[in-house]
Amino acid sequence: MKHKDKDQHEENVHAAVSDEACEEMGKKYGWELIETRDNGDKILPKDCVFEGEQTSFEDTRYGD
C-alpha cells in the first residue's frame, strides 16, 4: 500500500507461527512491527505487518 496520507503506509507482510515470532523477525531484520493479524492458516496463522516496502525471502541465487 502506497503513502496516501499520514495514516496510511506501505506494508511489508510476512507469515509466522506466533506474535512472538513476528517480534523476533522484526528484530532480526531491523523492521518496525506495526501489528499482527490472524490469517486463518493452520501452519503460519499470523501475518506480521511491518513498516516499509514489501520484501521477499525468495532465493534468487540460481536464476529462474
C-alpha positions, 0 to 999 in steps of 0.5 A: 500500500502506497503513502496516501496520507499520514495514516496510511503506509506501505506494508511489508507482510510476512507469515509466522507461527506466533506474535512472538515470532513476528517480534523476533523477525522484526528484530532480526531484520531491523523492521518496525512491527506495526501489528499482527493479524490472524490469517486463518492458516493452520501452519503460519496463522499470523501475518506480521505487518511491518513498516516499509516496502514489501520484501521477499525471502525468495532465493534468487541465487540460481536464476529462474 
